[in-house]
Amino acid sequence: MATEVHPITGDELNPIAVKRAQLTFENAVTAWIMKLQGETFTDIVQKLGTNANRIGEVFRGDAHRDAHAKAVAILRKHKSLLV
């Protein structure tokens, strides 16, 4: 993926390919899978193109409560459960 350059400072920037104001159930399952596979919170936020509050809601169970169980089931099915 190509990087961008800030027009004034010339600092190298990562492009934002996806922006999500809210997360679907499938996004929440993906977030849990990434977490269970050892991804950092910050990387999950950035890769899903959302803000930390939305991911925090998922991990606290405030949003998409069944996403964790679905993620565990998927990882077990793929024999990829690491945590």
C-alpha positions as a Markdown table, in Angstrom:
| # | Residue | x | y | z |
|---|---|---|---|---|
| 1 | Met | 0.0 | 0.0 | 0.0 |
| 2 | Ala | 1.4 | 3.4 | -1.0 |
| 3 | Thr | 1.9 | 6.0 | 1.6 |
| 4 | Glu | 0.9 | 9.7 | 1.5 |
| 5 | Val | 3.0 | 12.7 | 2.2 |
| 6 | His | 1.6 | 15.7 | 4.3 |
| 7 | Pro | 1.6 | 18.7 | 1.9 |
| 8 | Ile | 3.1 | 21.1 | 4.4 |
| 9 | Thr | 5.5 | 19.1 | 6.5 |
| 10 | Gly | 6.4 | 16.3 | 4.1 |
| 11 | Asp | 5.8 | 13.8 | 6.9 |
| 12 | Glu | 4.9 | 10.3 | 5.6 |
| 13 | Leu | 1.3 | 9.3 | 6.4 |
| 14 | Asn | -0.6 | 6.0 | 6.1 |
| 15 | Pro | -3.7 | 6.3 | 3.9 |
| 16 | Ile | -7.1 | 5.6 | 5.5 |
| 17 | Ala | -8.8 | 3.1 | 3.2 |
| 18 | Val | -11.8 | 2.3 | 5.3 |
| 19 | Lys | -13.8 | 4.5 | 7.7 |
| 20 | Arg | -16.6 | 3.0 | 9.9 |
| 21 | Ala | -18.7 | 5.1 | 12.2 |
| 22 | Gln | -20.3 | 2.0 | 13.6 |
| 23 | Leu | -19.5 | -1.7 | 13.6 |
| 24 | Thr | -21.6 | -4.6 | 12.3 |
| 25 | Phe | -21.8 | -7.9 | 14.1 |
| 26 | Glu | -19.3 | -9.4 | 11.6 |
| 27 | Asn | -16.9 | -6.5 | 12.2 |
| 28 | Ala | -17.2 | -7.2 | 16.0 |
| 29 | Val | -16.5 | -10.9 | 15.4 |
| 30 | Thr | -13.5 | -9.9 | 13.3 |
| 31 | Ala | -12.3 | -7.6 | 16.1 |
| 32 | Trp | -12.5 | -10.5 | 18.6 |
| 33 | Ile | -10.7 | -12.9 | 16.3 |
| 34 | Met | -7.9 | -10.4 | 15.8 |
| 35 | Lys | -7.7 | -9.8 | 19.6 |
| 36 | Leu | -7.6 | -13.6 | 20.3 |
| 37 | Gln | -4.9 | -14.0 | 17.7 |
| 38 | Gly | -2.7 | -11.4 | 19.6 |
| 39 | Glu | -3.3 | -8.2 | 17.6 |
| 40 | Thr | -2.9 | -5.0 | 19.6 |
| 41 | Phe | -5.9 | -2.9 | 20.5 |
| 42 | Thr | -4.5 | 0.0 | 18.4 |
| 43 | Asp | -3.9 | -2.2 | 15.4 |
| 44 | Ile | -7.4 | -3.6 | 15.6 |
| 45 | Val | -8.8 | 0.0 | 15.7 |
| 46 | Gln | -6.8 | 1.1 | 12.7 |
| 47 | Lys | -7.3 | -2.0 | 10.6 |
| 48 | Leu | -11.1 | -1.9 | 11.1 |
| 49 | Gly | -11.1 | 1.8 | 10.3 |
| 50 | Thr | -13.0 | 2.9 | 13.4 |
| 51 | Asn | -12.3 | 4.7 | 16.6 |
| 52 | Ala | -11.2 | 3.2 | 19.9 |
| 53 | Asn | -14.6 | 3.7 | 21.5 |
| 54 | Arg | -16.4 | 1.4 | 19.1 |
| 55 | Ile | -13.8 | -1.4 | 19.7 |
| 56 | Gly | -14.0 | -0.8 | 23.4 |
| 57 | Glu | -17.8 | -1.2 | 23.3 |
| 58 | Val | -17.4 | -4.6 | 21.6 |
| 59 | Phe | -14.7 | -5.9 | 24.0 |
| 60 | Arg | -16.7 | -4.7 | 27.1 |
| 61 | Gly | -19.8 | -6.4 | 25.8 |
| 62 | Asp | -21.7 | -3.1 | 25.4 |
| 63 | Ala | -22.2 | -3.9 | 21.7 |
| 64 | His | -22.6 | -7.2 | 19.9 |
| 65 | Arg | -22.5 | -9.3 | 23.0 |
| 66 | Asp | -22.5 | -12.6 | 21.1 |
| 67 | Ala | -19.5 | -11.7 | 19.0 |
| 68 | His | -16.9 | -13.2 | 21.4 |
| 69 | Ala | -18.6 | -16.6 | 21.4 |
| 70 | Lys | -18.9 | -16.5 | 17.6 |
| 71 | Ala | -15.2 | -15.6 | 17.3 |
| 72 | Val | -14.1 | -18.5 | 19.6 |
| 73 | Ala | -16.3 | -20.9 | 17.7 |
| 74 | Ile | -14.8 | -19.8 | 14.4 |
| 75 | Leu | -11.2 | -20.1 | 15.7 |
| 76 | Arg | -12.0 | -23.6 | 17.1 |
| 77 | Lys | -13.4 | -24.7 | 13.8 |
| 78 | His | -10.2 | -23.5 | 12.1 |
| 79 | Lys | -8.1 | -24.9 | 14.9 |
| 80 | Ser | -6.6 | -21.5 | 15.3 |
| 81 | Leu | -7.5 | -20.6 | 18.9 |
| 82 | Leu | -4.3 | -19.2 | 20.4 |
| 83 | Val | -5.5 | -17.4 | 23.6 |
